[in-house]
Amino acid sequence: MKRVAALHGDPVPERVRRVVADDVVPAGRFVLIGDNTEASFDSREHGFFHADDLHAVTVKKLETQHGR
């Protein structure tokens, strides 16, 4: 599973800049970062992912924890 770290028009995150030449994410592209940062193949190695590479979207509502 990967998380979208930046959408088109967003600044390229610092940890991805070494593999892409752009300062801003181009149209139709995403910056994806994996949860397991030590073993994940994501934008830190691959650069931008094309919108066609996005196969599913998972949405989870984050609820406030009691006492926080």
All heavy atoms as TSV, in Angstrom:
chain	resi	resn	atom	element	x	y	z
A	1	MET	N	N	0.837	-1.168	0.000
A	1	MET	CA	C	0.000	0.000	0.000
A	1	MET	C	C	0.888	1.240	0.000
A	1	MET	O	O	1.909	1.278	0.673
A	1	MET	CB	C	-0.909	0.012	1.232
A	1	MET	CG	C	-1.804	1.228	1.262
A	1	MET	SD	S	-2.974	1.262	2.628
A	1	MET	CE	C	-4.120	0.032	2.082
A	2	LYS	N	N	0.497	2.202	-0.770
A	2	LYS	CA	C	1.231	3.468	-0.874
A	2	LYS	C	C	0.301	4.616	-0.494
A	2	LYS	O	O	-0.899	4.547	-0.675
A	2	LYS	CB	C	1.721	3.707	-2.300
A	2	LYS	CG	C	2.426	2.533	-2.935
A	2	LYS	CD	C	3.845	2.435	-2.468
A	2	LYS	CE	C	4.583	1.373	-3.249
A	2	LYS	NZ	N	4.767	0.150	-2.535
A	3	ARG	N	N	0.886	5.669	0.012
A	3	ARG	CA	C	0.124	6.877	0.331
A	3	ARG	C	C	0.506	7.967	-0.663
A	3	ARG	O	O	1.675	8.091	-1.020
A	3	ARG	CB	C	0.435	7.342	1.740
A	3	ARG	CG	C	0.020	6.333	2.789
A	3	ARG	CD	C	0.343	6.833	4.182
A	3	ARG	NE	N	0.194	5.770	5.139
A	3	ARG	CZ	C	-0.943	5.417	5.720
A	3	ARG	NH1	N	-2.054	6.064	5.402
A	3	ARG	NH2	N	-0.995	4.442	6.585
A	4	VAL	N	N	-0.487	8.719	-1.092
A	4	VAL	CA	C	-0.217	9.846	-1.976
A	4	VAL	C	C	0.399	10.957	-1.129
A	4	VAL	O	O	-0.214	11.459	-0.198
A	4	VAL	CB	C	-1.504	10.343	-2.675
A	4	VAL	CG1	C	-1.213	11.584	-3.499
A	4	VAL	CG2	C	-2.091	9.237	-3.552
A	5	ALA	N	N	1.644	11.301	-1.440
A	5	ALA	CA	C	2.363	12.335	-0.692
A	5	ALA	C	C	2.254	13.691	-1.370
A	5	ALA	O	O	2.424	14.720	-0.714
A	5	ALA	CB	C	3.824	11.940	-0.535
A	6	ALA	N	N	1.981	13.711	-2.674
A	6	ALA	CA	C	1.831	14.972	-3.405
A	6	ALA	C	C	1.049	14.726	-4.691
A	6	ALA	O	O	1.246	13.716	-5.356
A	6	ALA	CB	C	3.189	15.577	-3.724
A	7	LEU	N	N	0.180	15.665	-5.011
A	7	LEU	CA	C	-0.624	15.638	-6.235
A	7	LEU	C	C	-0.062	16.643	-7.230
A	7	LEU	O	O	0.800	17.462	-6.877
A	7	LEU	CB	C	-2.068	16.027	-5.914
A	7	LEU	CG	C	-2.812	15.152	-4.922
A	7	LEU	CD1	C	-4.119	15.818	-4.529
A	7	LEU	CD2	C	-3.061	13.781	-5.512
A	8	HIS	N	N	-0.582	16.622	-8.466
A	8	HIS	CA	C	-0.090	17.576	-9.470
A	8	HIS	C	C	-0.279	19.003	-8.966
A	8	HIS	O	O	-1.271	19.335	-8.328
A	8	HIS	CB	C	-0.750	17.360	-10.833
A	8	HIS	CG	C	-2.149	17.873	-10.941
A	8	HIS	ND1	N	-2.436	19.156	-11.336
A	8	HIS	CD2	C	-3.328	17.284	-10.714
A	8	HIS	CE1	C	-3.731	19.327	-11.354
A	8	HIS	NE2	N	-4.303	18.204	-10.970
A	9	GLY	N	N	0.731	19.810	-9.183
A	9	GLY	CA	C	0.721	21.190	-8.719
A	9	GLY	C	C	1.351	21.380	-7.353
A	9	GLY	O	O	1.692	22.489	-6.972
A	10	ASP	N	N	1.499	20.282	-6.590
A	10	ASP	CA	C	2.138	20.364	-5.272
A	10	ASP	C	C	3.657	20.394	-5.429
A	10	ASP	O	O	4.193	19.849	-6.399
A	10	ASP	CB	C	1.791	19.144	-4.411
A	10	ASP	CG	C	0.348	19.132	-3.933
A	10	ASP	OD1	O	-0.305	20.198	-3.979
A	10	ASP	OD2	O	-0.118	18.050	-3.514
A	11	PRO	N	N	4.351	20.982	-4.467
A	11	PRO	CA	C	5.812	20.906	-4.502
A	11	PRO	C	C	6.277	19.464	-4.318
A	11	PRO	O	O	5.646	18.692	-3.596
A	11	PRO	CB	C	6.268	21.783	-3.339
A	11	PRO	CG	C	5.056	22.198	-2.602
A	11	PRO	CD	C	3.849	21.749	-3.355
A	12	VAL	N	N	7.353	19.107	-4.978
A	12	VAL	CA	C	7.914	17.761	-4.835
A	12	VAL	C	C	8.533	17.657	-3.436
A	12	VAL	O	O	9.335	18.508	-3.046
A	12	VAL	CB	C	8.988	17.498	-5.913
A	12	VAL	CG1	C	9.669	16.168	-5.689
A	12	VAL	CG2	C	8.353	17.545	-7.296
A	13	PRO	N	N	8.157	16.630	-2.667
A	13	PRO	CA	C	8.741	16.465	-1.333
A	13	PRO	C	C	10.274	16.324	-1.402
A	13	PRO	O	O	10.810	15.752	-2.354
A	13	PRO	CB	C	8.105	15.185	-0.812
A	13	PRO	CG	C	6.833	15.052	-1.588
A	13	PRO	CD	C	7.133	15.623	-2.942
A	14	GLU	N	N	10.930	16.826	-0.416
A	14	GLU	CA	C	12.399	16.823	-0.364
A	14	GLU	C	C	12.983	15.424	-0.578
A	14	GLU	O	O	13.967	15.255	-1.281
A	14	GLU	CB	C	12.862	17.393	0.979
A	14	GLU	CG	C	14.345	17.646	1.045
A	14	GLU	CD	C	14.811	18.735	0.093
A	14	GLU	OE1	O	14.082	19.723	-0.109
A	14	GLU	OE2	O	15.917	18.596	-0.451
A	15	ARG	N	N	12.373	14.419	0.019
A	15	ARG	CA	C	12.923	13.054	-0.071
A	15	ARG	C	C	12.795	12.434	-1.458
A	15	ARG	O	O	13.329	11.363	-1.712
A	15	ARG	CB	C	12.292	12.165	0.988
A	15	ARG	CG	C	10.787	12.110	0.916
A	15	ARG	CD	C	10.204	11.425	2.111
A	15	ARG	NE	N	8.772	11.621	2.150
A	15	ARG	CZ	C	8.002	11.187	3.098
A	15	ARG	NH1	N	8.516	10.507	4.086
A	15	ARG	NH2	N	6.722	11.413	3.060
A	16	VAL	N	N	12.092	13.108	-2.373
A	16	VAL	CA	C	11.922	12.607	-3.742
A	16	VAL	C	C	12.758	13.422	-4.732
A	16	VAL	O	O	13.033	12.981	-5.840
A	16	VAL	CB	C	10.421	12.637	-4.128
A	16	VAL	CG1	C	10.198	12.167	-5.543
A	16	VAL	CG2	C	9.596	11.800	-3.153
A	17	ARG	N	N	13.221	14.578	-4.350
A	17	ARG	CA	C	13.906	15.489	-5.277
A	17	ARG	C	C	15.174	14.924	-5.896
A	17	ARG	O	O	15.562	15.339	-6.976
A	17	ARG	CB	C	14.229	16.811	-4.580
A	17	ARG	CG	C	12.999	17.617	-4.350
A	17	ARG	CD	C	13.321	18.925	-3.715
A	17	ARG	NE	N	12.055	19.572	-3.378
A	17	ARG	CZ	C	11.805	20.830	-3.608
A	17	ARG	NH1	N	12.718	21.595	-4.149
A	17	ARG	NH2	N	10.644	21.332	-3.289
A	18	ARG	N	N	15.809	13.977	-5.266
A	18	ARG	CA	C	17.046	13.430	-5.835
A	18	ARG	C	C	16.797	12.567	-7.072
A	18	ARG	O	O	17.706	12.298	-7.833
A	18	ARG	CB	C	17.832	12.648	-4.793
A	18	ARG	CG	C	17.151	11.413	-4.294
A	18	ARG	CD	C	18.004	10.671	-3.256
A	18	ARG	NE	N	17.326	9.500	-2.786
A	18	ARG	CZ	C	17.314	8.328	-3.406
A	18	ARG	NH1	N	17.982	8.182	-4.525
A	18	ARG	NH2	N	16.652	7.308	-2.916
A	19	VAL	N	N	15.543	12.146	-7.293
A	19	VAL	CA	C	15.249	11.280	-8.436
A	19	VAL	C	C	14.397	11.943	-9.516
A	19	VAL	O	O	14.112	11.319	-10.530
A	19	VAL	CB	C	14.597	9.943	-7.990
A	19	VAL	CG1	C	15.547	9.134	-7.143
A	19	VAL	CG2	C	13.280	10.179	-7.282
A	20	VAL	N	N	13.955	13.192	-9.297
A	20	VAL	CA	C	13.182	13.908	-10.312
A	20	VAL	C	C	13.788	15.287	-10.535
A	20	VAL	O	O	14.413	15.851	-9.644
A	20	VAL	CB	C	11.687	14.044	-9.920
A	20	VAL	CG1	C	11.036	12.687	-9.767
A	20	VAL	CG2	C	11.498	14.868	-8.669
A	21	ALA	N	N	13.599	15.809	-11.724
A	21	ALA	CA	C	14.160	17.124	-12.065
A	21	ALA	C	C	13.190	18.263	-11.768
A	21	ALA	O	O	13.598	19.412	-11.676
A	21	ALA	CB	C	14.547	17.148	-13.541
A	22	ASP	N	N	11.908	17.949	-11.621
A	22	ASP	CA	C	10.889	18.980	-11.435
A	22	ASP	C	C	10.807	19.434	-9.976
A	22	ASP	O	O	11.057	18.668	-9.059
A	22	ASP	CB	C	9.516	18.448	-11.857
A	22	ASP	CG	C	9.476	18.022	-13.310
A	22	ASP	OD1	O	9.833	18.849	-14.159
A	22	ASP	OD2	O	9.090	16.875	-13.578
A	23	ASP	N	N	10.392	20.682	-9.790
A	23	ASP	CA	C	10.136	21.202	-8.448
A	23	ASP	C	C	8.676	21.045	-8.047
A	23	ASP	O	O	8.336	21.109	-6.873
A	23	ASP	CB	C	10.495	22.689	-8.373
A	23	ASP	CG	C	11.989	22.923	-8.499
A	23	ASP	OD1	O	12.771	22.059	-8.064
A	23	ASP	OD2	O	12.367	23.974	-9.047
A	24	VAL	N	N	7.817	20.853	-9.066
A	24	VAL	CA	C	6.375	20.723	-8.860
A	24	VAL	C	C	5.923	19.446	-9.547
A	24	VAL	O	O	6.408	19.092	-10.628
A	24	VAL	CB	C	5.643	21.949	-9.455
A	24	VAL	CG1	C	4.149	21.799	-9.351
A	24	VAL	CG2	C	6.097	23.222	-8.763
A	25	VAL	N	N	4.975	18.734	-8.937
A	25	VAL	CA	C	4.443	17.500	-9.522
A	25	VAL	C	C	3.657	17.851	-10.779
A	25	VAL	O	O	2.744	18.675	-10.734
A	25	VAL	CB	C	3.546	16.761	-8.508
A	25	VAL	CG1	C	2.988	15.483	-9.121
A	25	VAL	CG2	C	4.312	16.448	-7.224
A	26	PRO	N	N	4.015	17.246	-11.936
A	26	PRO	CA	C	3.309	17.564	-13.181
A	26	PRO	C	C	1.898	16.972	-13.223
A	26	PRO	O	O	1.578	16.047	-12.474
A	26	PRO	CB	C	4.196	16.951	-14.267
A	26	PRO	CG	C	5.106	16.012	-13.587
A	26	PRO	CD	C	5.134	16.348	-12.139
A	27	ALA	N	N	1.076	17.507	-14.119
A	27	ALA	CA	C	-0.297	17.018	-14.294
A	27	ALA	C	C	-0.289	15.533	-14.634
A	27	ALA	O	O	0.567	15.049	-15.372
A	27	ALA	CB	C	-0.994	17.808	-15.397
A	28	GLY	N	N	-1.239	14.806	-14.070
A	28	GLY	CA	C	-1.378	13.380	-14.344
A	28	GLY	C	C	-0.393	12.506	-13.601
A	28	GLY	O	O	-0.305	11.310	-13.871
A	29	ARG	N	N	0.336	13.079	-12.659
A	29	ARG	CA	C	1.340	12.320	-11.898
A	29	ARG	C	C	1.094	12.461	-10.404
A	29	ARG	O	O	0.430	13.387	-9.948
A	29	ARG	CB	C	2.745	12.829	-12.217
A	29	ARG	CG	C	3.119	12.765	-13.678
A	29	ARG	CD	C	3.187	11.336	-14.155
A	29	ARG	NE	N	3.457	11.272	-15.571
A	29	ARG	CZ	C	4.396	10.494	-16.089
A	29	ARG	NH1	N	5.129	9.724	-15.336
A	29	ARG	NH2	N	4.567	10.486	-17.394
A	30	PHE	N	N	1.647	11.496	-9.648
A	30	PHE	CA	C	1.557	11.486	-8.195
A	30	PHE	C	C	2.923	11.188	-7.609
A	30	PHE	O	O	3.759	10.548	-8.247
A	30	PHE	CB	C	0.635	10.355	-7.707
A	30	PHE	CG	C	-0.781	10.477	-8.140
A	30	PHE	CD1	C	-1.246	9.786	-9.244
A	30	PHE	CD2	C	-1.659	11.266	-7.428
A	30	PHE	CE1	C	-2.565	9.868	-9.640
A	30	PHE	CE2	C	-2.987	11.361	-7.815
A	30	PHE	CZ	C	-3.435	10.667	-8.918
A	31	VAL	N	N	3.118	11.607	-6.375
A	31	VAL	CA	C	4.250	11.148	-5.574
A	31	VAL	C	C	3.661	10.174	-4.567
A	31	VAL	O	O	2.754	10.522	-3.805
A	31	VAL	CB	C	4.956	12.317	-4.853
A	31	VAL	CG1	C	6.002	11.784	-3.879
A	31	VAL	CG2	C	5.610	13.243	-5.862
A	32	LEU	N	N	4.136	8.929	-4.603
A	32	LEU	CA	C	3.652	7.884	-3.702
A	32	LEU	C	C	4.763	7.463	-2.757
A	32	LEU	O	O	5.902	7.274	-3.182
A	32	LEU	CB	C	3.178	6.670	-4.499
A	32	LEU	CG	C	2.062	6.914	-5.511
A	32	LEU	CD1	C	1.769	5.621	-6.274
A	32	LEU	CD2	C	0.804	7.422	-4.828
A	33	ILE	N	N	4.424	7.300	-1.486
A	33	ILE	CA	C	5.369	6.845	-0.472
A	33	ILE	C	C	4.757	5.626	0.207
A	33	ILE	O	O	3.605	5.662	0.650
A	33	ILE	CB	C	5.658	7.945	0.574
A	33	ILE	CG1	C	6.184	9.203	-0.101
A	33	ILE	CG2	C	6.616	7.431	1.649
A	33	ILE	CD1	C	7.532	9.074	-0.766
A	34	GLY	N	N	5.527	4.558	0.311
A	34	GLY	CA	C	5.048	3.335	0.944
A	34	GLY	C	C	5.126	3.404	2.455
A	34	GLY	O	O	5.932	4.144	3.024
A	35	ASP	N	N	4.277	2.611	3.103
A	35	ASP	CA	C	4.273	2.561	4.561
A	35	ASP	C	C	5.553	1.962	5.117
A	35	ASP	O	O	6.056	2.394	6.145
A	35	ASP	CB	C	3.074	1.754	5.067
A	35	ASP	CG	C	1.759	2.496	4.891
A	35	ASP	OD1	O	1.797	3.708	4.622
A	35	ASP	OD2	O	0.703	1.868	5.034
A	36	ASN	N	N	6.071	0.947	4.452
A	36	ASN	CA	C	7.315	0.310	4.895
A	36	ASN	C	C	8.462	1.005	4.163
A	36	ASN	O	O	8.928	0.547	3.122
A	36	ASN	CB	C	7.280	-1.183	4.588
A	36	ASN	CG	C	8.514	-1.898	5.083
A	36	ASN	OD1	O	9.461	-1.283	5.554
A	36	ASN	ND2	N	8.503	-3.211	4.969
A	37	THR	N	N	8.926	2.105	4.706
A	37	THR	CA	C	9.884	2.952	4.001
A	37	THR	C	C	11.221	2.269	3.751
A	37	THR	O	O	11.954	2.664	2.850
A	37	THR	CB	C	10.115	4.273	4.759
A	37	THR	OG1	O	10.560	3.976	6.084
A	37	THR	CG2	C	8.844	5.087	4.820
A	38	GLU	N	N	11.553	1.240	4.490
A	38	GLU	CA	C	12.825	0.528	4.287
A	38	GLU	C	C	12.771	-0.408	3.084
A	38	GLU	O	O	13.800	-0.666	2.458
A	38	GLU	CB	C	13.199	-0.261	5.545
A	38	GLU	CG	C	13.454	0.617	6.758
A	38	GLU	CD	C	14.612	1.572	6.543
A	38	GLU	OE1	O	15.644	1.163	5.988
A	38	GLU	OE2	O	14.463	2.748	6.930
A	39	ALA	N	N	11.599	-0.940	2.762
A	39	ALA	CA	C	11.506	-1.951	1.708
A	39	ALA	C	C	10.551	-1.590	0.582
A	39	ALA	O	O	10.373	-2.367	-0.350
A	39	ALA	CB	C	11.067	-3.280	2.325
A	40	SER	N	N	9.941	-0.429	0.629
A	40	SER	CA	C	8.919	-0.069	-0.345
A	40	SER	C	C	9.531	0.492	-1.625
A	40	SER	O	O	10.451	1.302	-1.590
A	40	SER	CB	C	7.983	0.968	0.274
A	40	SER	OG	O	6.941	1.270	-0.614
A	41	PHE	N	N	9.005	0.063	-2.771
A	41	PHE	CA	C	9.354	0.665	-4.066
A	41	PHE	C	C	8.357	1.789	-4.289
A	41	PHE	O	O	7.181	1.547	-4.526
A	41	PHE	CB	C	9.273	-0.375	-5.186
A	41	PHE	CG	C	9.575	0.212	-6.537
A	41	PHE	CD1	C	10.872	0.533	-6.894
A	41	PHE	CD2	C	8.559	0.441	-7.437
A	41	PHE	CE1	C	11.151	1.088	-8.142
A	41	PHE	CE2	C	8.820	0.987	-8.688
A	41	PHE	CZ	C	10.121	1.311	-9.026
A	42	ASP	N	N	8.825	3.012	-4.175
A	42	ASP	CA	C	7.923	4.153	-4.269
A	42	ASP	C	C	8.628	5.313	-4.969
A	42	ASP	O	O	9.654	5.115	-5.622
A	42	ASP	CB	C	7.383	4.535	-2.891
A	42	ASP	CG	C	8.469	4.839	-1.875
A	42	ASP	OD1	O	9.560	5.317	-2.266
A	42	ASP	OD2	O	8.239	4.614	-0.680
A	43	SER	N	N	8.097	6.515	-4.832
A	43	SER	CA	C	8.634	7.678	-5.544
A	43	SER	C	C	10.050	8.042	-5.135
A	43	SER	O	O	10.751	8.718	-5.889
A	43	SER	CB	C	7.713	8.892	-5.342
A	43	SER	OG	O	6.489	8.693	-6.020
A	44	ARG	N	N	10.509	7.594	-3.993
A	44	ARG	CA	C	11.881	7.872	-3.584
A	44	ARG	C	C	12.893	7.148	-4.465
A	44	ARG	O	O	14.040	7.536	-4.553
A	44	ARG	CB	C	12.088	7.513	-2.119
A	44	ARG	CG	C	11.325	8.466	-1.191
A	44	ARG	CD	C	11.273	7.973	0.213
A	44	ARG	NE	N	10.591	6.686	0.214
A	44	ARG	CZ	C	10.881	5.699	1.042
A	44	ARG	NH1	N	11.807	5.837	1.950
A	44	ARG	NH2	N	10.219	4.565	0.975
A	45	GLU	N	N	12.444	6.081	-5.145
A	45	GLU	CA	C	13.305	5.343	-6.078
A	45	GLU	C	C	12.835	5.497	-7.519
A	45	GLU	O	O	13.644	5.560	-8.430
A	45	GLU	CB	C	13.306	3.854	-5.719
A	45	GLU	CG	C	13.947	3.553	-4.403
A	45	GLU	CD	C	13.896	2.062	-4.100
A	45	GLU	OE1	O	13.713	1.267	-5.033
A	45	GLU	OE2	O	14.029	1.719	-2.920
A	46	HIS	N	N	11.537	5.533	-7.720
A	46	HIS	CA	C	10.938	5.506	-9.059
A	46	HIS	C	C	10.662	6.895	-9.629
A	46	HIS	O	O	10.572	7.057	-10.836
A	46	HIS	CB	C	9.636	4.698	-9.000
A	46	HIS	CG	C	8.862	4.668	-10.266
A	46	HIS	ND1	N	9.280	3.967	-11.373
A	46	HIS	CD2	C	7.688	5.264	-10.619
A	46	HIS	CE1	C	8.393	4.121	-12.345
A	46	HIS	NE2	N	7.424	4.899	-11.913
A	47	GLY	N	N	10.501	7.879	-8.767
A	47	GLY	CA	C	10.073	9.192	-9.223
A	47	GLY	C	C	8.561	9.264	-9.257
A	47	GLY	O	O	7.882	8.657	-8.428
A	48	PHE	N	N	8.019	9.986	-10.222
A	48	PHE	CA	C	6.569	10.156	-10.300
A	48	PHE	C	C	5.900	8.881	-10.787
A	48	PHE	O	O	6.446	8.143	-11.602
A	48	PHE	CB	C	6.211	11.287	-11.268
A	48	PHE	CG	C	6.791	12.615	-10.884
A	48	PHE	CD1	C	7.627	13.287	-11.749
A	48	PHE	CD2	C	6.493	13.193	-9.665
A	48	PHE	CE1	C	8.155	14.521	-11.413
A	48	PHE	CE2	C	7.024	14.417	-9.312
A	48	PHE	CZ	C	7.856	15.080	-10.183
A	49	PHE	N	N	4.687	8.651	-10.282
A	49	PHE	CA	C	3.841	7.584	-10.790
A	49	PHE	C	C	2.762	8.226	-11.646
A	49	PHE	O	O	2.237	9.289	-11.312
A	49	PHE	CB	C	3.197	6.793	-9.641
A	49	PHE	CG	C	4.137	5.829	-8.990
A	49	PHE	CD1	C	5.018	6.267	-8.018
A	49	PHE	CD2	C	4.143	4.495	-9.350
A	49	PHE	CE1	C	5.897	5.387	-7.413
A	49	PHE	CE2	C	5.018	3.604	-8.745
A	49	PHE	CZ	C	5.897	4.055	-7.777
A	50	HIS	N	N	2.445	7.575	-12.752
A	50	HIS	CA	C	1.410	8.068	-13.654
A	50	HIS	C	C	0.042	7.761	-13.055
A	50	HIS	O	O	-0.137	6.755	-12.364
A	50	HIS	CB	C	1.547	7.398	-15.024
A	50	HIS	CG	C	0.766	8.088	-16.082
A	50	HIS	ND1	N	-0.550	7.813	-16.320
A	50	HIS	CD2	C	1.116	9.077	-16.941
A	50	HIS	CE1	C	-0.983	8.586	-17.296
A	50	HIS	NE2	N	0.008	9.362	-17.689
A	51	ALA	N	N	-0.917	8.613	-13.335
A	51	ALA	CA	C	-2.275	8.429	-12.810
A	51	ALA	C	C	-2.850	7.068	-13.201
A	51	ALA	O	O	-3.624	6.478	-12.440
A	51	ALA	CB	C	-3.180	9.554	-13.295
A	52	ASP	N	N	-2.464	6.535	-14.356
A	52	ASP	CA	C	-2.950	5.217	-14.782
A	52	ASP	C	C	-2.441	4.095	-13.876
A	52	ASP	O	O	-2.987	2.997	-13.877
A	52	ASP	CB	C	-2.532	4.921	-16.220
A	52	ASP	CG	C	-3.235	5.814	-17.224
A	52	ASP	OD1	O	-4.269	6.417	-16.872
A	52	ASP	OD2	O	-2.741	5.920	-18.361
A	53	ASP	N	N	-1.392	4.353	-13.106
A	53	ASP	CA	C	-0.849	3.354	-12.194
A	53	ASP	C	C	-1.648	3.245	-10.895
A	53	ASP	O	O	-1.436	2.320	-10.121
A	53	ASP	CB	C	0.608	3.671	-11.833
A	53	ASP	CG	C	1.525	3.576	-13.036
A	53	ASP	OD1	O	1.213	2.807	-13.967
A	53	ASP	OD2	O	2.555	4.273	-13.039
A	54	LEU	N	N	-2.543	4.175	-10.658
A	54	LEU	CA	C	-3.379	4.150	-9.457
A	54	LEU	C	C	-4.553	3.217	-9.714
A	54	LEU	O	O	-5.388	3.488	-10.578
A	54	LEU	CB	C	-3.869	5.567	-9.141
A	54	LEU	CG	C	-4.627	5.756	-7.848
A	54	LEU	CD1	C	-3.742	5.416	-6.651
A	54	LEU	CD2	C	-5.113	7.189	-7.738
A	55	HIS	N	N	-4.616	2.104	-8.980
A	55	HIS	CA	C	-5.620	1.079	-9.239
A	55	HIS	C	C	-6.769	1.079	-8.245
A	55	HIS	O	O	-7.837	0.563	-8.533
A	55	HIS	CB	C	-4.980	-0.308	-9.257
A	55	HIS	CG	C	-3.963	-0.450	-10.340
A	55	HIS	ND1	N	-4.296	-0.549	-11.672
A	55	HIS	CD2	C	-2.614	-0.460	-10.300
A	55	HIS	CE1	C	-3.193	-0.641	-12.401
A	55	HIS	NE2	N	-2.163	-0.578	-11.594
A	56	ALA	N	N	-6.556	1.607	-7.062
A	56	ALA	CA	C	-7.607	1.614	-6.043
A	56	ALA	C	C	-7.338	2.740	-5.061
A	56	ALA	O	O	-6.209	3.198	-4.926
A	56	ALA	CB	C	-7.641	0.281	-5.299
A	57	VAL	N	N	-8.378	3.141	-4.390
A	57	VAL	CA	C	-8.268	4.171	-3.369
A	57	VAL	C	C	-8.907	3.638	-2.100
A	57	VAL	O	O	-10.012	3.108	-2.134
A	57	VAL	CB	C	-8.982	5.471	-3.803
A	57	VAL	CG1	C	-8.962	6.489	-2.684
A	57	VAL	CG2	C	-8.352	6.028	-5.065
A	58	THR	N	N	-8.202	3.753	-1.007
A	58	THR	CA	C	-8.730	3.362	0.288
A	58	THR	C	C	-8.858	4.620	1.130
A	58	THR	O	O	-7.927	5.405	1.221
A	58	THR	CB	C	-7.781	2.369	0.991
A	58	THR	OG1	O	-7.628	1.232	0.158
A	58	THR	CG2	C	-8.313	1.958	2.332
A	59	VAL	N	N	-10.014	4.773	1.736
A	59	VAL	CA	C	-10.247	5.941	2.580
A	59	VAL	C	C	-10.643	5.440	3.955
A	59	VAL	O	O	-11.514	4.585	4.091
A	59	VAL	CB	C	-11.372	6.837	2.008
A	59	VAL	CG1	C	-11.639	8.006	2.926
A	59	VAL	CG2	C	-11.010	7.307	0.609
A	60	LYS	N	N	-9.965	5.950	4.960
A	60	LYS	CA	C	-10.292	5.587	6.332
A	60	LYS	C	C	-10.464	6.875	7.117
A	60	LYS	O	O	-9.583	7.728	7.123
A	60	LYS	CB	C	-9.184	4.750	6.963
A	60	LYS	CG	C	-9.473	4.393	8.400
A	60	LYS	CD	C	-8.362	3.573	9.014
A	60	LYS	CE	C	-8.689	3.278	10.457
A	60	LYS	NZ	N	-7.615	2.576	11.123
A	61	LYS	N	N	-11.596	7.001	7.755
A	61	LYS	CA	C	-11.857	8.172	8.583
A	61	LYS	C	C	-11.070	8.018	9.882
A	61	LYS	O	O	-11.174	7.003	10.567
A	61	LYS	CB	C	-13.340	8.291	8.885
A	61	LYS	CG	C	-13.673	9.485	9.741
A	61	LYS	CD	C	-15.157	9.561	10.012
A	61	LYS	CE	C	-15.443	10.732	10.920
A	61	LYS	NZ	N	-16.869	10.786	11.271
A	62	LEU	N	N	-10.271	9.009	10.174
A	62	LEU	CA	C	-9.519	9.005	11.420
A	62	LEU	C	C	-10.384	9.625	12.503
A	62	LEU	O	O	-10.866	10.741	12.369
A	62	LEU	CB	C	-8.210	9.793	11.267
A	62	LEU	CG	C	-7.258	9.259	10.205
A	62	LEU	CD1	C	-6.060	10.174	10.083
A	62	LEU	CD2	C	-6.816	7.847	10.568
A	63	GLU	N	N	-10.591	8.866	13.571
A	63	GLU	CA	C	-11.426	9.359	14.658
A	63	GLU	C	C	-10.563	9.855	15.793
A	63	GLU	O	O	-9.482	9.330	16.049
A	63	GLU	CB	C	-12.343	8.240	15.127
A	63	GLU	CG	C	-13.307	7.791	14.030
A	63	GLU	CD	C	-14.300	6.765	14.512
A	63	GLU	OE1	O	-14.554	6.703	15.718
A	63	GLU	OE2	O	-14.813	6.028	13.665
A	64	THR	N	N	-11.054	10.862	16.466
A	64	THR	CA	C	-10.335	11.420	17.609
A	64	THR	C	C	-10.315	10.389	18.729
A	64	THR	O	O	-11.350	9.786	19.051
A	64	THR	CB	C	-11.047	12.694	18.102
A	64	THR	OG1	O	-11.161	13.590	17.015
A	64	THR	CG2	C	-10.281	13.339	19.235
A	65	GLN	N	N	-9.140	10.176	19.288
A	65	GLN	CA	C	-9.031	9.248	20.412
A	65	GLN	C	C	-9.433	9.963	21.693
A	65	GLN	O	O	-9.121	11.138	21.879
A	65	GLN	CB	C	-7.609	8.725	20.533
A	65	GLN	CG	C	-7.221	7.859	19.363
A	65	GLN	CD	C	-5.819	7.305	19.532
A	65	GLN	OE1	O	-5.136	7.568	20.500
A	65	GLN	NE2	N	-5.404	6.503	18.572
A	66	HIS	N	N	-10.118	9.266	22.549
A	66	HIS	CA	C	-10.581	9.830	23.821
A	66	HIS	C	C	-9.389	10.341	24.635
A	66	HIS	O	O	-8.397	9.653	24.788
A	66	HIS	CB	C	-11.352	8.790	24.623
A	66	HIS	CG	C	-11.937	9.322	25.889
A	66	HIS	ND1	N	-12.978	10.220	25.884
A	66	HIS	CD2	C	-11.613	9.128	27.179
A	66	HIS	CE1	C	-13.276	10.538	27.120
A	66	HIS	NE2	N	-12.463	9.879	27.934
A	67	GLY	N	N	-9.485	11.555	25.111
A	67	GLY	CA	C	-8.432	12.105	25.944
A	67	GLY	C	C	-7.333	12.813	25.168
A	67	GLY	O	O	-6.363	13.261	25.745
A	68	ARG	N	N	-7.469	12.928	23.874
A	68	ARG	CA	C	-6.437	13.598	23.062
A	68	ARG	C	C	-7.002	14.792	22.371
A	68	ARG	O	O	-8.012	14.938	21.916
A	68	ARG	CB	C	-5.848	12.664	22.023
A	68	ARG	CG	C	-4.979	11.640	22.664
A	68	ARG	CD	C	-4.263	10.895	21.577
A	68	ARG	NE	N	-3.146	10.165	22.166
A	68	ARG	CZ	C	-2.389	9.368	21.505
A	68	ARG	NH1	N	-2.567	9.205	20.219
A	68	ARG	NH2	N	-1.408	8.736	22.082
